[in-house]
Amino acid sequence: MNFEQRFAAAAFRNSLGGADWVGAGDDGDDDAWMSEKDVCEWKGITCGNLVRKLQGQGNERKLVSASSVTKIDLTNTNIRGPLPAEIGLFTDLEELILISNWVSGTLPEELFDLTNLIAIDLYDNVITGSISPNFANLDQLAGLYLGMNQLTGKIPVEVFQNMESLQSIWFNDNFLTGNLPDVVISNEINDEASSLRDIDVKGNTITGVIPESYANLPNLMRLNLDSNDLTGGIPDAFAMSNLTEFYLGGNMNLFGYMPDEEDAFPLVVFDMVNLEALTLNNCGIIGALPGVDYETQFLNLLEWDIGDNQFTGTVPLNYGGVQSLTKLRMANSNFEGELPWSFRDLVNLVELDMSLNRFTDVIPDQGEWAWSMGLNSLEVINLGGNWISGPIPDTWAKWTSMRKLILDNNMLTGEIPAWLPTLGNLEEIRLEWNRYEDAIGFSGPIPDQLINLQSLQVIHLQGNSLTGEIPNLPLSLIDIKLNDNALEGDMPDSFAQMGALVALTFQDNFIQYVPEDICQLNLGVLTGGCEVTCACCTDQCEVGVRE
């Protein structure tokens, strides 16, 4: 038995609240920490590297063999407290994995003496302090994951320039400041930093420009700079990069300070031939969206987000030729005109979000221009918050994979389609507030067959001109909004059986009865107006109105 490692493990457990750990072997279990068994048999510990050591005193000394701890994995174990200095006694440790716990305080200096470490994964804890430049001592380290903690200060340049084995750096969602460190690349085979494949620093307050040297990292596939305070645009050198994922969303001034508003859109992204995912949302882009040469550009692009910018004009029709797209978001970006009929050609599209723009006219539904001629993979469509009119096209009945149908805050009319309940995968239906000015919104009854949608969780139909009685609806619902229509009669007793329901609104209708048992539900929102008897509704009514 390796007593040194047993001592280190005991210190580790005591410092990190071992008595309250979950899933790491309960006291009394054979694999529990501090059991009589060898450390190597404790839950979450892996051993290797057979070592030979002298033990005993005087004539009793003898050479013994023992395994050494090479991996500690206590993911999601309710670990609480700081890492102890005794972590340095695990001299052969290769992997330290403590994801999703409550590790706190600063990291001990002894951690940086463990030169056999290949991976440090402390993602999703509450570690404080700055990132130590002494991480550079760990010359075998391939993965360093410190995201979702409470780290402050600048990213030390040593991490990017003196760690030749490092492949993944996750410093995302902390409180880091300062500029991104540059990297040093030469033409030698074993270039410093040339192993880097994945850099994630999103969700900090990093300033300055994107270093041009990142474009020269030959193995860099993923660069996530979302939600920082970067400026200066994308360096032209990135046209030659090998990036497949490039995330820049939420850097509100990344292009906002460009001297020529006509050139605000970063044309360099069209030349990044390996791109599969690109986010440019909320980056301060102003001006027209340029067209794309879909025969040579964006050939591999799967996911694209350009929402939350200030574009002018319409969406160029040639984007319908980017047939690799599976997710496209153009929300809240000031686009206007007709919805592009060419999107019918996006045959692999799974999610489409064009909400909160100024699109007008009707949904493309005429012959060969109809969206339903393609788009057969759609699962999510969001056109809410535009000026679209007319009915929901009956040709959409073929979209049987649809999970979310979001058409709120337009000027759509007609009845809720009778075919809607045949889309058996629907989880969310949002048709609210289509009654606007001269548009009466949706009218007629709520289809009885909606009860067949057993995956439905959200249905918002408020702010229309719906009539008739409220039908039985799926018991799976968690959010029902029916207010501001012309519905009448009694609410079905089955509503009181919706155990997951958290929100129900039905005021400004002609509802006469609400089942008493609905008050037994754990509802966060329940509003029914002052004309109906409802003991637990949250409306503010004068005393006696409900008597």
C-alpha positions in Angstrom: 0.0 0.0 0.0 1.4 3.5 -1.0 1.1 5.4 2.3 2.2 8.7 0.8 -0.7 8.6 -1.7 -3.1 7.5 1.0 -2.0 10.5 3.0 -2.5 12.8 0.0 -5.9 11.3 -0.7 -7.0 11.9 2.9 -5.9 15.5 2.8 -7.7 15.9 -0.6 -10.9 14.4 0.9 -10.8 16.5 4.1 -10.1 19.8 2.2 -13.0 19.2 -0.2 -15.8 18.1 2.1 -15.5 14.4 1.5 -18.2 13.6 4.1 -20.8 15.2 1.8 -19.6 13.8 -1.5 -22.3 12.2 -3.7 -21.5 9.2 -6.0 -18.0 8.7 -4.8 -18.7 5.7 -2.6 -20.5 6.0 0.7 -18.8 5.4 3.9 -18.7 1.7 4.5 -18.6 0.8 0.9 -15.6 -1.2 -0.3 -14.8 1.6 -2.9 -15.3 4.5 -0.5 -12.5 7.0 0.1 -10.7 6.1 3.3 -11.8 2.5 3.2 -9.4 -0.3 4.1 -8.8 -1.1 0.4 -5.9 0.3 -1.5 -6.2 3.9 -2.8 -6.2 2.5 -6.4 -9.6 0.8 -5.7 -11.3 3.9 -4.4 -14.2 5.4 -6.5 -13.0 7.9 -9.0 -9.3 6.9 -8.9 -7.3 5.2 -11.6 -3.8 3.9 -11.1 -0.9 2.9 -13.3 2.8 3.4 -13.5 4.0 0.5 -11.3 6.8 1.9 -9.0 9.3 0.2 -6.8 10.2 1.8 -3.4 12.2 0.9 -0.3 10.0 0.7 2.8 10.7 -0.2 6.5 13.5 0.6 8.9 17.0 -1.0 9.4 17.1 -4.7 8.7 13.4 -4.6 7.9 13.8 -2.4 4.8 12.6 -4.1 1.7 11.9 -3.2 -1.9 8.1 -3.2 -2.6 6.0 -2.6 -5.7 3.1 -0.2 -5.8 0.8 1.4 -8.3 0.7 5.1 -8.5 -2.4 7.3 -8.9 -2.6 8.6 -12.5 -6.2 9.8 -12.7 -8.7 11.4 -10.4 -12.2 11.8 -11.8 -14.9 13.1 -9.4 -17.2 14.8 -11.8 -20.4 16.2 -10.2 -19.7 14.8 -6.8 -20.6 17.8 -4.6 -16.9 18.5 -3.9 -16.6 21.8 -1.9 -13.6 23.7 -0.8 -10.1 24.5 -2.1 -7.6 22.1 -3.6 -5.1 21.3 -0.9 -1.3 21.6 -1.3 -1.1 17.8 -0.9 -2.3 17.5 -4.5 1.4 17.8 -5.3 2.0 14.4 -3.7 0.3 12.6 -6.6 3.5 12.9 -8.5 2.4 10.6 -11.4 -1.0 12.2 -11.9 -1.9 12.6 -15.5 -5.6 13.6 -15.4 -7.4 15.7 -12.8 -11.1 15.9 -13.6 -13.4 17.7 -11.1 -16.2 19.0 -13.5 -19.4 20.5 -12.1 -18.5 20.8 -8.4 -17.9 23.6 -5.9 -14.1 23.7 -5.9 -13.2 27.2 -4.6 -10.3 29.4 -3.7 -7.1 29.8 -5.7 -5.2 26.9 -7.2 -2.2 25.7 -5.1 1.3 26.2 -6.5 1.9 22.5 -5.9 -0.4 21.7 -8.8 2.2 23.2 -11.2 4.8 20.6 -10.0 2.8 17.7 -11.5 4.7 17.6 -14.8 3.0 14.4 -15.9 -0.3 16.1 -16.2 -2.0 15.7 -19.6 -5.5 17.1 -18.7 -6.8 19.5 -16.1 -10.5 19.8 -16.2 -12.0 22.0 -13.5 -14.9 23.2 -15.6 -18.0 24.6 -13.8 -16.7 25.3 -10.3 -16.2 28.5 -8.3 -12.4 28.9 -8.4 -11.1 32.5 -7.9 -7.9 34.3 -8.5 -6.0 34.7 -11.7 -4.7 32.2 -14.2 -1.1 31.4 -13.2 1.7 31.7 -15.7 3.1 28.6 -14.0 0.8 26.4 -16.0 3.6 26.7 -18.6 5.6 24.3 -16.3 3.3 21.5 -17.3 4.9 20.7 -20.7 2.9 17.6 -21.3 -0.5 19.3 -20.8 -2.9 18.8 -23.7 -6.2 20.0 -22.2 -6.7 22.9 -19.8 -10.4 23.5 -19.0 -11.1 26.3 -16.5 -14.3 27.6 -18.0 -17.3 28.6 -15.9 -15.4 29.7 -12.8 -14.8 33.1 -11.2 -11.3 33.8 -12.5 -10.1 37.4 -12.9 -7.2 39.2 -14.5 -5.4 38.8 -17.8 -4.7 35.6 -19.7 -0.9 35.0 -19.2 1.0 35.0 -22.4 3.0 32.0 -21.2 -0.1 29.8 -21.7 -0.2 30.6 -25.4 3.6 30.7 -26.1 5.3 28.2 -23.9 3.1 25.1 -24.0 3.9 23.1 -27.0 1.6 20.1 -26.2 -1.5 22.2 -25.4 -4.4 21.4 -27.7 -7.5 22.8 -25.9 -7.9 25.9 -23.8 -11.2 26.7 -22.2 -11.3 29.9 -20.2 -14.9 30.7 -21.1 -17.4 32.3 -18.8 -15.1 33.9 -16.2 -14.3 37.5 -15.4 -11.1 37.8 -17.5 -9.9 41.2 -18.8 -7.1 42.6 -21.0 -6.1 41.6 -24.5 -5.8 38.2 -26.1 -2.2 37.0 -25.9 -0.4 36.7 -29.2 1.2 33.5 -30.3 4.6 32.8 -31.8 4.7 30.6 -34.9 7.8 29.8 -37.0 8.2 27.4 -39.8 9.6 24.6 -37.7 7.8 21.3 -37.2 7.5 21.6 -33.4 6.4 25.2 -33.4 5.3 26.7 -30.0 1.5 26.8 -29.9 1.2 24.9 -33.1 -0.7 22.0 -31.4 -3.6 24.3 -30.4 -6.9 23.0 -31.9 -9.5 24.6 -29.7 -9.6 28.0 -27.9 -12.7 29.1 -26.0 -12.7 32.4 -24.1 -16.3 33.4 -24.6 -18.2 35.2 -21.9 -15.4 37.4 -20.5 -14.6 41.1 -20.8 -11.6 40.7 -23.1 -10.7 43.8 -25.1 -8.5 44.8 -28.0 -8.3 43.2 -31.4 -8.2 39.6 -32.6 -4.5 38.6 -32.9 -3.6 38.0 -36.6 -1.3 35.2 -35.4 -4.3 33.0 -34.5 -5.0 32.7 -38.3 -1.6 31.0 -38.6 -2.2 28.2 -36.1 -2.2 25.3 -38.5 -4.3 22.9 -36.3 -6.7 25.4 -34.9 -10.2 24.2 -35.7 -12.4 26.0 -33.2 -12.1 29.6 -31.9 -14.8 30.9 -29.6 -14.6 34.6 -28.8 -18.3 35.2 -28.2 -19.5 37.8 -25.7 -16.4 39.9 -25.1 -15.5 43.5 -26.0 -13.3 42.9 -29.0 -13.0 45.6 -31.7 -11.3 46.0 -35.1 -13.0 43.4 -37.2 -11.5 40.1 -38.5 -7.9 40.3 -39.8 -7.6 39.5 -43.5 -5.2 36.7 -42.6 -8.1 34.6 -41.5 -8.9 34.0 -45.1 -6.2 31.3 -45.1 -7.0 29.8 -41.7 -8.2 26.2 -41.2 -11.0 27.1 -38.8 -14.2 25.1 -38.9 -15.9 26.9 -36.0 -15.6 30.6 -35.5 -17.8 32.3 -32.9 -17.7 36.1 -32.6 -21.3 36.9 -31.5 -21.9 39.5 -28.7 -18.8 41.6 -29.4 -21.0 44.6 -30.0 -18.3 46.9 -31.4 -16.4 44.4 -33.4 -17.4 46.1 -36.6 -19.1 49.1 -35.1 -15.9 51.3 -35.5 -15.2 50.4 -39.1 -14.4 53.6 -40.9 -16.6 52.8 -44.0 -20.1 51.6 -43.1 -20.4 50.1 -46.6 -17.6 47.7 -45.8 -18.8 46.8 -42.3 -19.7 43.2 -43.2 -16.5 41.1 -42.9 -16.0 39.8 -46.5 -13.1 37.7 -45.3 -15.5 35.0 -44.0 -16.5 34.1 -47.5 -12.9 33.0 -48.1 -12.8 30.7 -45.0 -13.5 27.6 -47.0 -13.6 25.1 -44.1 -16.1 27.0 -42.0 -19.0 24.8 -40.6 -20.2 27.2 -37.8 -20.0 31.0 -37.8 -21.7 33.5 -35.4 -21.6 37.2 -36.2 -24.7 38.1 -34.1 -24.8 41.4 -32.2 -21.4 42.5 -33.6 -22.3 46.1 -34.8 -22.6 45.3 -38.5 -24.3 48.1 -40.4 -25.3 48.2 -44.0 -26.4 45.7 -46.7 -25.8 42.0 -46.5 -23.6 41.2 -49.5 -24.5 38.3 -51.8 -22.7 35.0 -51.7 -21.2 33.0 -54.5 -22.6 29.7 -53.3 -20.6 27.7 -55.9 -17.3 28.6 -54.2 -18.2 30.1 -50.8 -19.8 28.7 -47.7 -19.6 25.2 -49.2 -19.4 23.5 -45.8 -21.3 26.0 -43.6 -23.8 24.2 -41.3 -24.7 26.9 -38.7 -24.8 30.6 -39.3 -26.0 33.4 -37.0 -26.1 37.0 -38.2 -28.9 38.2 -36.0 -29.1 41.4 -33.8 -27.3 43.6 -36.3 -28.4 46.7 -38.3 -28.6 45.5 -41.9 -30.4 47.4 -44.5 -32.6 46.2 -47.4 -33.5 42.6 -48.3 -31.9 39.2 -47.9 -30.1 38.4 -51.2 -31.8 35.4 -52.9 -28.5 33.6 -53.6 -28.3 32.5 -50.0 -30.8 29.9 -51.0 -27.9 28.2 -52.7 -26.0 27.5 -49.4 -27.5 24.1 -49.3 -25.3 22.8 -46.5 -27.0 25.0 -43.9 -28.8 23.2 -41.1 -29.3 26.2 -38.8 -29.8 29.8 -39.9 -30.6 32.8 -37.7 -31.3 36.2 -39.1 -33.4 37.5 -36.2 -33.7 41.1 -35.1 -31.6 42.5 -37.9 -33.8 45.1 -39.7 -34.3 43.1 -42.8 -37.3 44.1 -44.9 -39.2 43.1 -48.0 -40.6 39.7 -48.9 -39.4 36.5 -47.4 -36.9 35.0 -49.8 -38.6 32.3 -51.9 -35.1 30.9 -52.7 -35.0 29.4 -49.2 -37.0 26.5 -50.5 -33.7 25.2 -51.8 -32.2 24.9 -48.3 -33.0 21.2 -48.3 -30.9 20.4 -45.1 -32.2 23.3 -43.0 -33.4 22.1 -39.6 -33.8 25.5 -37.7 -34.8 28.8 -39.3 -35.2 32.0 -37.3 -36.1 35.2 -39.1 -38.1 36.8 -36.3 -38.2 40.5 -35.3 -37.5 42.0 -38.7 -39.8 43.9 -41.1 -40.7 41.2 -43.6 -44.0 41.8 -45.3 -46.5 40.2 -47.7 -47.4 36.5 -47.4 -45.4 33.3 -46.7 -44.1 32.0 -50.1 -46.7 29.4 -51.1 -47.1 29.7 -54.8 -46.3 26.7 -57.1 -42.6 26.2 -57.6 -41.7 29.2 -55.3 -43.4 27.6 -52.2 -41.1 26.9 -49.3 -42.7 23.6 -49.0 -41.2 22.5 -52.3 -38.0 22.1 -50.2 -37.3 22.7 -46.5 -38.4 19.1 -45.8 -36.1 18.8 -42.8 -37.4 21.7 -40.8 -37.9 21.2 -37.1 -38.0 24.8 -35.9 -39.4 27.8 -37.8 -39.6 31.3 -36.1 -41.1 34.1 -38.2 -42.5 36.0 -35.2 -42.5 39.8 -34.9 -42.8 40.7 -38.6 -45.6 42.1 -40.8 -46.5 38.9 -42.5 -50.1 38.5 -43.5 -52.4 35.8 -44.9 -53.0 32.2 -43.7 -50.6 29.5 -42.7 -50.0 27.6 -45.9 -51.7 24.2 -46.0 -48.6 22.9 -47.8 -46.8 23.0 -44.4 -48.7 19.9 -43.4 -45.9 17.9 -45.0 -43.4 19.2 -42.4 -43.9 16.2 -40.0 -40.6 16.8 -38.2 -41.7 20.2 -36.9 -41.0 20.7 -33.2 -41.5 24.5 -32.8 -43.9 26.6 -34.9 -43.5 30.3 -33.9 -45.5 32.9 -35.9 -46.5 35.3 -33.2 -46.9 39.1 -33.6 -47.7 39.3 -37.3 -50.9 39.9 -39.1 -51.8 36.3 -40.0 -55.4 35.4 -40.5 -57.6 32.3 -41.0 -58.4 29.4 -38.8 -55.8 27.4 -37.0 -55.1 24.7 -39.6 -57.0 21.4 -39.1 -53.8 19.5 -40.1 -51.8 21.1 -37.3 -52.5 18.2 -34.9 -51.0 15.7 -37.4 -47.5 17.2 -36.7 -46.9 14.7 -33.9 -43.5 16.0 -32.8 -44.7 19.5 -32.0 -43.5 20.8 -28.6 -44.3 24.5 -29.0 -47.1 26.4 -30.9 -46.9 30.2 -30.7 -49.5 32.0 -32.8 -50.2 34.9 -30.3 -51.0 38.5 -31.1 -51.8 38.3 -34.8 -54.8 40.6 -34.2 -53.4 44.0 -35.2 -55.1 47.0 -36.6 -57.3 45.8 -39.4 -56.1 42.2 -39.1 -58.4 40.1 -36.9 -55.7 37.4 -36.4 -56.6 33.8 -36.2 -60.3 33.0 -35.9 -62.6 30.0 -35.5 -62.3 27.2 -33.0 -59.2 25.7 -31.4 -58.9 22.2 -33.0 -60.1 19.4 -30.7 -57.4 17.1 -32.1 -54.6 19.1 -30.5 -55.0 16.7 -27.6 -53.2 14.2 -29.7 -49.9 16.2 -29.5 -48.5 14.3 -26.6 -45.1 16.1 -26.8 -46.7 19.6 -26.7 -45.4 21.8 -23.8 -46.2 25.4 -24.9 -49.3 26.8 -26.6 -49.7 30.5 -27.0 -52.9 31.6 -28.8 -53.7 34.9 -27.0 -54.5 38.1 -28.9 -56.5 36.6 -31.7 -60.2 36.2 -32.5 -60.7 32.6 -31.6 -64.2 31.5 -30.7 -66.0 28.4 -29.3 -65.2 26.4 -26.2 -61.7 25.5 -24.9 -61.1 21.9 -25.9 -59.2 19.3 -23.9 -55.5 19.8 -24.4 -52.5 17.5 -23.9 -51.6 16.9 -20.2 -48.0 17.5 -21.1 -48.5 21.2 -21.3 -46.5 23.5 -19.0 -47.5 26.9 -20.5 -51.0 27.8 -21.8 -52.0 31.3 -22.9 -55.5 31.8 -24.3 -56.3 35.4 -23.1 -57.7 38.1 -25.3 -59.9 36.1 -27.6 -63.7 35.4 -27.7 -63.6 31.9 -26.1 -66.6 30.9 -24.1 -68.1 28.1 -21.9 -66.3 26.1 -19.2 -62.7 25.3 -18.8 -62.3 21.5 -19.1 -61.8 19.6 -15.9 -58.8 17.9 -17.4 -56.8 21.1 -17.0 -56.6 20.3 -13.3 -54.7 17.1 -14.2 -51.8 18.9 -15.9 -49.2 18.3 -13.3 -46.4 20.1 -15.1 -48.4 23.3 -15.8 -46.8 26.5 -14.5 -48.6 29.2 -16.4 -52.2 29.6 -17.5 -53.9 32.8 -18.7 -57.4 33.1 -20.0 -58.7 36.5 -19.1 -60.7 38.7 -21.6 -62.8 35.9 -22.9 -66.2 34.6 -21.9 -65.1 31.7 -19.7 -67.7 30.9 -17.0 -66.2 28.0 -15.0 -62.8 27.0 -13.8 -62.3 23.6 -12.1 -61.6 24.1 -8.3 -58.8 21.5 -8.4 -56.8 23.7 -10.6 -55.8 25.6 -7.5 -53.9 22.4 -6.4 -51.4 22.8 -9.2 -48.1 24.6 -8.6 -48.8 27.5 -10.9 -46.6 30.5 -11.1 -49.0 32.4 -13.3 -52.8 32.0 -13.2 -54.9 34.9 -14.6 -58.6 34.6 -15.6 -60.1 38.0 -15.3 -62.6 39.3 -12.8 -65.7 37.8 -14.5 -65.0 34.2 -13.5 -65.0 32.5 -10.1 -61.4 31.5 -9.5 -60.2 31.4 -5.9 -56.5 31.2 -6.7 -56.2 33.4 -9.8 -53.7 36.3 -9.4 -55.8 39.0 -11.0 -56.3 42.2 -8.9 -60.0 42.5 -8.6 -62.3 44.5 -6.4 -63.8 42.7 -3.4 -67.0 40.9 -4.3 -66.5 40.7 -8.0 -66.2 36.9 -7.9 -69.1 36.2 -5.5 
